[in-house]
Amino acid sequence: MVVAKVRERSAVIKQAAQRFDGETFNLRKLNELEVMKLYQIKISNGFVALEGLSDDEDINRAWEKIKENIKISAEESLGLQELK
């Protein structure tokens, strides 16, 4: 019984750590129309800047640029949520 509880708790903690990656954005702000539009504009502008990627570029590098664009846009428009 004790072994099962320890394994269960460690699995839950591990999943939470992987899911949040240390950052949680304040997604409740997306309910506000102005914030939602600002986020959409920032994302769109970031993807316009990414259109210049060459076809020869590594797919992993392209993915990292896209992921960074999304993170920066969310952080600027939504802000980080305070963890309890």
C-alpha positions as CSV (number, residue, x, y, z in Angstrom):
1,M,0.0,0.0,0.0
2,V,2.7,2.5,1.0
3,V,4.7,1.8,-2.2
4,A,1.7,2.4,-4.4
5,K,0.9,5.7,-2.7
6,V,4.4,6.9,-3.1
7,R,4.5,5.9,-6.8
8,E,1.2,7.6,-7.4
9,R,2.2,10.8,-5.8
10,S,5.5,11.0,-7.6
11,A,3.8,10.3,-10.9
12,V,1.3,13.2,-10.4
13,I,4.1,15.5,-9.4
14,K,6.2,14.5,-12.5
15,Q,3.2,15.1,-14.8
16,A,2.5,18.5,-13.4
17,A,6.2,19.5,-13.8
18,Q,6.2,18.4,-17.4
19,R,2.8,20.1,-18.2
20,F,3.6,23.6,-16.9
21,D,7.3,23.8,-17.6
22,G,7.6,26.4,-14.8
23,E,5.4,29.0,-16.5
24,T,1.7,29.4,-16.4
25,F,0.0,32.2,-18.4
26,N,-3.0,34.0,-17.0
27,L,-5.5,32.5,-19.5
28,R,-8.5,34.1,-17.8
29,K,-7.5,37.4,-19.4
30,L,-8.5,35.9,-22.8
31,N,-12.1,36.4,-21.7
32,E,-11.5,40.2,-22.0
33,L,-12.1,41.3,-25.6
34,E,-9.2,43.8,-25.7
35,V,-6.7,41.4,-24.4
36,M,-7.8,38.7,-26.7
37,K,-7.4,41.0,-29.7
38,L,-4.0,42.1,-28.5
39,Y,-2.9,38.5,-28.2
40,Q,-4.2,37.7,-31.7
41,I,-2.3,40.7,-33.2
42,K,0.9,39.8,-31.4
43,I,0.7,36.1,-32.6
44,S,-0.1,37.2,-36.2
45,N,2.8,39.7,-36.3
46,G,5.1,37.0,-35.0
47,F,4.1,34.6,-37.7
48,V,4.5,37.2,-40.4
49,A,8.1,37.6,-39.1
50,L,8.6,33.8,-39.3
51,E,7.5,33.6,-43.0
52,G,11.1,34.4,-43.9
53,L,12.3,31.0,-42.8
54,S,14.1,29.2,-45.5
55,D,13.1,25.7,-46.5
56,D,16.6,24.4,-45.7
57,E,16.3,25.4,-42.1
58,D,16.1,22.6,-39.5
59,I,12.6,21.7,-38.5
60,N,13.5,21.7,-34.8
61,R,14.9,25.2,-35.1
62,A,11.7,26.4,-36.9
63,W,9.6,24.8,-34.1
64,E,11.7,26.5,-31.4
65,K,11.1,29.9,-33.1
66,I,7.4,29.3,-33.3
67,K,7.2,28.2,-29.7
68,E,9.2,31.2,-28.6
69,N,6.9,33.5,-30.5
70,I,3.8,32.0,-28.8
71,K,5.5,32.3,-25.3
72,I,6.6,35.9,-25.8
73,S,3.2,36.9,-27.2
74,A,1.4,35.3,-24.3
75,E,3.7,36.8,-21.7
76,E,3.4,40.3,-23.1
77,S,-0.4,40.3,-23.5
78,L,-1.6,37.8,-20.8
79,G,1.2,37.9,-18.2
80,L,2.2,35.1,-15.9
81,Q,-0.3,33.6,-13.4
82,E,0.9,33.6,-9.8
83,L,1.2,30.1,-8.5
84,K,-0.4,29.4,-5.2
